[in-house]
Amino acid sequence: MPTKSKKTAPKTPKAKAPDPPAFTQQKSRVIAMTGIRSFIGSNLLQRLQQEGRHQIVALDLEKPEFLKPRTRFYKLDLTSTTADVTLSEILEQEKCDTFIHLAFLSRPTHKSSYAHELESVGTMYIFHACAKNKVKKLIISSTTMVYGALPINPNFLVEESPLRGNRNFHPIRDRIEVEEQAQSFQKKHPEMVVTVLRPCTILGPTIRNFITTYLGLPVITTLLGYDPLMQLVHEEDALDAYRLAVERDCPGVFNIVGRGVLPLSTIIKLSGKIKAPILHAVAYPLIDGLWLAQVGIAPSGYLDYIRYLWVADGTKARKELGFFPKYSTKETLETFLGIQRLRAIHLVE
Protein backbone atom coordinates (compact mmCIF):
# COMPACT_ATOMS: atom_id res chain seq x y z
CA MET A 1 0.00 0.00 0.00
CA PRO A 2 1.35 3.49 -0.79
CA THR A 3 2.23 5.60 2.19
CA LYS A 4 1.16 9.17 2.56
CA SER A 5 3.78 11.89 2.38
CA LYS A 6 4.22 13.91 5.57
CA LYS A 7 1.95 16.92 5.75
CA THR A 8 3.84 18.76 8.44
CA ALA A 9 7.24 20.30 8.44
CA PRO A 10 9.23 22.39 10.90
CA LYS A 11 8.13 26.00 10.69
CA THR A 12 10.72 28.40 9.42
CA PRO A 13 10.81 31.78 11.13
CA LYS A 14 9.28 34.61 9.14
CA ALA A 15 12.23 36.88 8.53
CA LYS A 16 11.63 40.59 8.25
CA ALA A 17 12.71 41.89 4.88
CA PRO A 18 15.48 44.52 5.12
CA ASP A 19 15.45 47.77 3.22
CA PRO A 20 16.21 47.36 -0.50
CA PRO A 21 19.96 47.32 -1.21
CA ALA A 22 21.52 50.52 -2.49
CA PHE A 23 22.15 49.30 -6.02
CA THR A 24 23.00 52.82 -7.16
CA GLN A 25 26.25 52.59 -5.21
CA GLN A 26 27.40 49.50 -7.09
CA LYS A 27 29.73 49.48 -10.07
CA SER A 28 28.56 49.45 -13.67
CA ARG A 29 28.89 46.18 -15.58
CA VAL A 30 28.88 44.94 -19.15
CA ILE A 31 26.38 42.09 -18.98
CA ALA A 32 25.79 39.42 -21.61
CA MET A 33 22.46 37.59 -21.31
CA THR A 34 20.99 34.47 -22.92
CA GLY A 35 17.34 33.47 -22.69
CA ILE A 36 16.13 37.05 -23.06
CA ARG A 37 12.69 35.92 -24.27
CA SER A 38 12.07 33.70 -21.24
CA PHE A 39 10.01 35.07 -18.36
CA ILE A 40 12.97 35.73 -16.09
CA GLY A 41 15.18 36.86 -18.95
CA SER A 42 12.76 39.35 -20.49
CA ASN A 43 11.69 40.87 -17.18
CA LEU A 44 15.21 41.06 -15.75
CA LEU A 45 16.51 42.63 -18.95
CA GLN A 46 13.76 45.25 -18.91
CA ARG A 47 14.54 46.09 -15.28
CA LEU A 48 18.21 46.55 -16.09
CA GLN A 49 17.38 48.65 -19.15
CA GLN A 50 15.09 50.87 -17.08
CA GLU A 51 17.81 51.50 -14.52
CA GLY A 52 20.29 52.29 -17.29
CA ARG A 53 23.39 51.67 -15.19
CA HIS A 54 24.71 48.60 -16.99
CA GLN A 55 25.57 47.97 -20.63
CA ILE A 56 23.52 44.98 -21.81
CA VAL A 57 24.50 42.55 -24.56
CA ALA A 58 21.42 40.50 -25.48
CA LEU A 59 21.90 37.07 -27.10
CA ASP A 60 19.09 35.08 -28.72
CA LEU A 61 17.76 33.66 -31.95
CA GLU A 62 15.46 36.63 -32.52
CA LYS A 63 15.54 40.25 -31.43
CA PRO A 64 12.62 41.08 -29.11
CA GLU A 65 10.71 44.33 -29.48
CA PHE A 66 11.37 45.55 -25.94
CA LEU A 67 15.11 46.11 -26.46
CA LYS A 68 16.17 49.74 -26.09
CA PRO A 69 18.65 51.32 -28.55
CA ARG A 70 21.45 51.25 -25.99
CA THR A 71 21.16 47.45 -25.62
CA ARG A 72 23.29 45.57 -28.15
CA PHE A 73 21.78 42.48 -29.76
CA TYR A 74 23.55 39.51 -31.34
CA LYS A 75 21.92 36.50 -32.92
CA LEU A 76 23.17 33.35 -31.20
CA ASP A 77 22.08 29.73 -31.59
CA LEU A 78 23.41 27.70 -28.66
CA THR A 79 22.64 24.45 -30.52
CA SER A 80 25.06 25.37 -33.32
CA THR A 81 28.41 23.54 -33.31
CA THR A 82 30.19 26.90 -33.70
CA ALA A 83 28.28 28.60 -30.87
CA ASP A 84 31.32 28.79 -28.58
CA VAL A 85 33.43 30.48 -31.28
CA THR A 86 30.68 32.98 -32.08
CA LEU A 87 30.06 33.69 -28.42
CA SER A 88 33.76 34.11 -27.68
CA GLU A 89 34.04 36.72 -30.43
CA ILE A 90 31.06 38.62 -29.03
CA LEU A 91 32.43 38.61 -25.48
CA GLU A 92 35.81 39.80 -26.68
CA GLN A 93 34.36 42.57 -28.83
CA GLU A 94 31.99 43.84 -26.12
CA LYS A 95 34.43 43.29 -23.23
CA CYS A 96 31.75 41.62 -21.12
CA ASP A 97 32.59 41.10 -17.45
CA THR A 98 29.31 39.43 -16.40
CA PHE A 99 27.30 36.63 -18.03
CA ILE A 100 23.71 35.70 -17.12
CA HIS A 101 22.66 32.33 -18.55
CA LEU A 102 18.88 31.88 -18.66
CA ALA A 103 18.39 29.87 -21.87
CA PHE A 104 16.43 26.98 -20.36
CA LEU A 105 13.04 25.53 -21.25
CA SER A 106 10.12 26.34 -18.95
CA ARG A 107 7.90 23.56 -20.31
CA PRO A 108 8.51 19.90 -21.22
CA THR A 109 9.18 19.18 -24.88
CA HIS A 110 9.03 16.11 -27.09
CA LYS A 111 12.29 17.24 -28.69
CA SER A 112 14.61 15.77 -26.06
CA SER A 113 17.69 15.91 -28.32
CA TYR A 114 17.15 19.60 -28.98
CA ALA A 115 16.65 20.26 -25.26
CA HIS A 116 19.93 18.49 -24.46
CA GLU A 117 21.82 20.46 -27.13
CA LEU A 118 20.39 23.72 -25.88
CA GLU A 119 20.72 23.23 -22.14
CA SER A 120 23.63 20.87 -21.49
CA VAL A 121 25.83 21.32 -24.58
CA GLY A 122 24.91 25.01 -24.92
CA THR A 123 26.00 25.63 -21.35
CA MET A 124 29.33 23.93 -22.07
CA TYR A 125 29.87 26.38 -24.94
CA ILE A 126 29.15 29.28 -22.59
CA PHE A 127 31.69 28.04 -20.04
CA HIS A 128 34.36 27.73 -22.74
CA ALA A 129 33.74 31.24 -24.05
CA CYS A 130 33.62 32.79 -20.57
CA ALA A 131 36.91 31.12 -19.59
CA LYS A 132 38.64 32.21 -22.79
CA ASN A 133 37.57 35.83 -22.33
CA LYS A 134 38.16 35.94 -18.57
CA VAL A 135 34.58 36.90 -17.70
CA LYS A 136 34.56 37.79 -14.01
CA LYS A 137 31.08 36.69 -13.07
CA LEU A 138 28.66 34.01 -14.26
CA ILE A 139 25.04 33.61 -13.09
CA ILE A 140 23.22 30.40 -14.02
CA SER A 141 19.56 29.54 -13.61
CA SER A 142 18.61 26.14 -12.21
CA THR A 143 15.68 24.67 -10.25
CA THR A 144 15.06 22.90 -6.94
CA MET A 145 13.71 20.01 -9.01
CA VAL A 146 17.31 18.81 -9.40
CA TYR A 147 17.16 17.50 -5.82
CA GLY A 148 14.57 14.99 -6.96
CA ALA A 149 11.26 14.14 -5.29
CA LEU A 150 11.96 11.11 -3.12
CA PRO A 151 10.39 9.38 -0.08
CA ILE A 152 13.73 9.69 1.76
CA ASN A 153 14.02 13.46 1.35
CA PRO A 154 14.35 15.48 4.56
CA ASN A 155 11.81 18.16 5.45
CA PHE A 156 14.07 20.85 4.00
CA LEU A 157 16.72 20.31 1.35
CA VAL A 158 19.80 22.49 1.71
CA GLU A 159 22.18 23.49 -1.07
CA GLU A 160 24.67 20.79 -0.08
CA SER A 161 22.05 18.03 -0.44
CA PRO A 162 22.86 15.56 -3.24
CA LEU A 163 21.18 16.04 -6.60
CA ARG A 164 19.11 12.87 -6.86
CA GLY A 165 16.68 13.86 -9.57
CA ASN A 166 15.73 11.10 -12.00
CA ARG A 167 18.50 10.99 -14.62
CA ASN A 168 16.29 8.89 -16.91
CA PHE A 169 14.01 11.93 -17.15
CA HIS A 170 15.70 14.24 -19.66
CA PRO A 171 14.49 17.64 -18.34
CA ILE A 172 16.02 16.87 -14.94
CA ARG A 173 19.08 15.05 -16.32
CA ASP A 174 20.03 18.08 -18.43
CA ARG A 175 19.68 20.47 -15.48
CA ILE A 176 21.81 18.24 -13.25
CA GLU A 177 24.48 18.09 -15.98
CA VAL A 178 24.48 21.89 -16.12
CA GLU A 179 25.02 22.12 -12.38
CA GLU A 180 27.81 19.54 -12.49
CA GLN A 181 29.48 21.58 -15.22
CA ALA A 182 29.14 24.72 -13.09
CA GLN A 183 30.71 23.00 -10.09
CA SER A 184 33.64 21.74 -12.17
CA PHE A 185 34.07 25.13 -13.82
CA GLN A 186 34.20 26.94 -10.48
CA LYS A 187 36.94 24.59 -9.24
CA LYS A 188 39.01 25.25 -12.37
CA HIS A 189 38.43 29.00 -12.19
CA PRO A 190 38.36 30.04 -8.53
CA GLU A 191 39.06 33.64 -9.58
CA MET A 192 35.55 33.83 -11.10
CA VAL A 193 32.27 34.34 -9.26
CA VAL A 194 29.92 31.52 -10.30
CA THR A 195 26.42 31.88 -8.87
CA VAL A 196 23.74 29.21 -9.36
CA LEU A 197 20.16 30.13 -8.44
CA ARG A 198 17.73 27.28 -7.76
CA PRO A 199 14.18 28.68 -7.68
CA CYS A 200 11.35 26.42 -6.61
CA THR A 201 8.14 26.54 -8.67
CA ILE A 202 7.63 30.14 -9.84
CA LEU A 203 4.05 31.36 -9.90
CA GLY A 204 2.34 34.71 -10.27
CA PRO A 205 -0.07 36.81 -12.30
CA THR A 206 1.91 36.95 -15.56
CA ILE A 207 4.22 33.93 -15.80
CA ARG A 208 3.22 31.00 -18.02
CA ASN A 209 4.90 27.66 -17.34
CA PHE A 210 4.15 24.01 -16.62
CA ILE A 211 2.54 24.65 -13.21
CA THR A 212 0.19 27.32 -14.59
CA THR A 213 -0.94 24.79 -17.21
CA TYR A 214 -1.39 22.09 -14.54
CA LEU A 215 -3.44 24.34 -12.25
CA GLY A 216 -5.43 25.59 -15.22
CA LEU A 217 -6.86 22.15 -15.97
CA PRO A 218 -10.53 21.66 -15.02
CA VAL A 219 -9.67 18.30 -13.45
CA ILE A 220 -6.30 17.95 -11.74
CA THR A 221 -4.62 14.56 -11.58
CA THR A 222 -3.11 13.48 -8.25
CA LEU A 223 -1.72 10.18 -7.00
CA LEU A 224 -3.97 8.19 -4.69
CA GLY A 225 -2.58 8.14 -1.14
CA TYR A 226 -0.06 10.95 -1.70
CA ASP A 227 -0.36 14.58 -0.69
CA PRO A 228 3.11 16.18 -0.57
CA LEU A 229 3.88 19.63 0.73
CA MET A 230 4.45 22.10 -2.10
CA GLN A 231 6.50 25.29 -2.22
CA LEU A 232 6.06 28.36 -4.44
CA VAL A 233 7.99 31.55 -5.05
CA HIS A 234 6.27 34.63 -6.44
CA GLU A 235 7.48 35.82 -9.84
CA GLU A 236 8.42 39.24 -8.41
CA ASP A 237 10.45 37.62 -5.63
CA ALA A 238 12.24 35.40 -8.15
CA LEU A 239 13.16 38.45 -10.24
CA ASP A 240 14.42 40.21 -7.11
CA ALA A 241 16.70 37.24 -6.42
CA TYR A 242 18.26 37.41 -9.89
CA ARG A 243 18.62 41.16 -9.50
CA LEU A 244 20.49 40.64 -6.24
CA ALA A 245 22.77 38.09 -7.91
CA VAL A 246 23.69 40.69 -10.54
CA GLU A 247 24.65 43.31 -7.99
CA ARG A 248 26.24 41.18 -5.28
CA ASP A 249 29.25 38.95 -5.85
CA CYS A 250 28.06 35.80 -4.08
CA PRO A 251 29.61 32.60 -5.43
CA GLY A 252 27.85 29.33 -4.76
CA VAL A 253 24.40 27.77 -5.02
CA PHE A 254 21.27 29.38 -3.58
CA ASN A 255 17.75 28.03 -3.11
CA ILE A 256 15.22 30.72 -4.05
CA VAL A 257 11.96 29.90 -2.28
CA GLY A 258 8.90 31.61 -0.87
CA ARG A 259 7.90 31.46 2.78
CA GLY A 260 6.02 28.43 4.00
CA VAL A 261 4.46 25.42 2.29
CA LEU A 262 1.01 24.07 1.40
CA PRO A 263 -0.22 20.51 0.85
CA LEU A 264 -1.06 19.80 -2.77
CA SER A 265 -4.65 19.04 -1.74
CA THR A 266 -4.99 22.53 -0.27
CA ILE A 267 -3.62 24.12 -3.43
CA ILE A 268 -6.19 22.24 -5.52
CA LYS A 269 -9.00 23.12 -3.09
CA LEU A 270 -8.10 26.82 -3.12
CA SER A 271 -7.97 26.66 -6.91
CA GLY A 272 -11.57 25.47 -6.97
CA LYS A 273 -10.68 22.52 -9.18
CA ILE A 274 -11.77 18.90 -9.16
CA LYS A 275 -9.15 16.44 -7.88
CA ALA A 276 -8.80 13.13 -9.73
CA PRO A 277 -6.71 10.66 -7.65
CA ILE A 278 -5.20 7.78 -9.63
CA LEU A 279 -3.22 4.75 -8.45
CA HIS A 280 0.43 5.48 -9.13
CA ALA A 281 0.90 2.11 -10.83
CA VAL A 282 -1.75 3.17 -13.34
CA ALA A 283 -0.85 6.87 -13.54
CA TYR A 284 2.73 6.53 -14.80
CA PRO A 285 2.00 4.46 -17.94
CA LEU A 286 -1.21 6.42 -18.55
CA ILE A 287 0.50 9.81 -18.44
CA ASP A 288 3.36 8.55 -20.63
CA GLY A 289 0.86 7.22 -23.14
CA LEU A 290 -0.92 10.58 -23.31
CA TRP A 291 2.42 12.36 -23.66
CA LEU A 292 3.57 10.10 -26.49
CA ALA A 293 0.24 10.66 -28.22
CA GLN A 294 0.93 14.40 -27.82
CA VAL A 295 -2.30 15.03 -25.94
CA GLY A 296 -0.79 15.18 -22.43
CA ILE A 297 0.82 18.24 -20.84
CA ALA A 298 3.92 16.42 -19.55
CA PRO A 299 5.65 13.02 -19.32
CA SER A 300 5.33 10.83 -16.24
CA GLY A 301 8.62 12.04 -14.73
CA TYR A 302 6.73 15.00 -13.32
CA LEU A 303 4.45 12.69 -11.31
CA ASP A 304 7.28 12.19 -8.80
CA TYR A 305 6.89 15.87 -7.89
CA ILE A 306 3.22 15.45 -6.90
CA ARG A 307 4.03 12.24 -5.07
CA TYR A 308 6.97 12.93 -2.77
CA LEU A 309 8.43 15.80 -0.77
CA TRP A 310 10.99 18.18 -2.37
CA VAL A 311 10.88 21.32 -0.23
CA ALA A 312 14.06 23.42 -0.16
CA ASP A 313 15.52 25.58 2.60
CA GLY A 314 16.05 29.28 1.85
CA THR A 315 18.30 30.21 4.79
CA LYS A 316 21.51 30.51 2.79
CA ALA A 317 19.95 32.92 0.28
CA ARG A 318 18.74 35.12 3.14
CA LYS A 319 22.07 35.18 4.94
CA GLU A 320 24.50 35.49 2.01
CA LEU A 321 22.51 36.90 -0.91
CA GLY A 322 20.19 39.09 1.14
CA PHE A 323 17.09 37.56 -0.45
CA PHE A 324 13.97 38.00 1.66
CA PRO A 325 10.79 36.94 -0.19
CA LYS A 326 7.88 39.32 0.17
CA TYR A 327 5.29 36.62 -0.56
CA SER A 328 4.49 33.35 1.18
CA THR A 329 3.53 30.24 -0.76
CA LYS A 330 -0.13 30.89 0.06
CA GLU A 331 0.07 34.56 -0.96
CA THR A 332 1.78 33.58 -4.20
CA LEU A 333 -1.00 31.13 -4.99
CA GLU A 334 -3.64 33.73 -4.16
CA THR A 335 -2.16 36.31 -6.54
CA PHE A 336 -2.14 33.71 -9.32
CA LEU A 337 -5.72 32.59 -8.63
CA GLY A 338 -6.92 36.19 -8.44
CA ILE A 339 -5.68 37.02 -11.91
CA GLN A 340 -7.00 33.70 -13.25
CA ARG A 341 -10.51 34.63 -12.06
CA LEU A 342 -10.23 38.01 -13.78
CA ARG A 343 -9.15 36.26 -16.99
CA ALA A 344 -12.11 33.91 -16.72
CA ILE A 345 -14.51 36.88 -16.91
CA HIS A 346 -12.39 38.59 -19.56
CA LEU A 347 -11.36 41.58 -17.44
CA VAL A 348 -7.67 40.99 -18.18
CA GLU A 349 -5.86 39.16 -20.96
Number of C-alpha atoms within 10 A of each C-alpha: 4 10 11 14 18 15 16 12 13 8 9 13 9 11 12 9 12 9 6 11 12 8 15 10 8 11 9 13 17 18 24 26 23 23 20 25 20 17 18 21 21 18 17 20 24 16 13 16 19 11 11 13 15 16 18 25 22 24 24 18 15 13 15 13 6 13 17 13 8 12 15 15 20 16 13 19 19 26 19 14 13 12 18 24 13 18 24 19 15 19 23 16 10 15 16 22 18 24 26 22 23 22 23 21 14 13 13 17 17 12 8 14 10 13 20 19 17 21 22 22 20 23 26 20 22 21 19 16 22 24 15 14 18 18 23 17 22 26 25 22 19 23 20 25 24 23 23 21 23 17 16 9 16 14 17 16 18 19 20 8 12 11 18 16 21 20 17 9 14 17 25 22 18 22 22 23 19 22 21 13 15 23 17 11 17 19 11 11 14 10 12 20 19 23 25 25 21 23 25 23 23 28 26 23 18 15 16 15 16 18 14 19 12 14 18 14 12 12 14 14 19 21 21 17 16 24 22 25 26 24 25 26 27 30 22 19 23 25 18 18 24 25 17 18 24 22 18 17 18 20 19 17 22 30 25 30 32 28 24 22 22 19 20 19 16 14 19 17 12 13 19 13 15 13 15 11 14 16 13 18 10 10 18 18 13 16 21 16 15 15 18 13 9 13 10 14 16 21 21 19 18 19 18 19 17 20 24 22 28 28 27 26 20 24 21 17 20 17 10 14 19 19 27 24 24 17 20 20 23 20 18 24 23 18 16 20 21 13 16 21 13 12 12 10 9 9 10 10 10
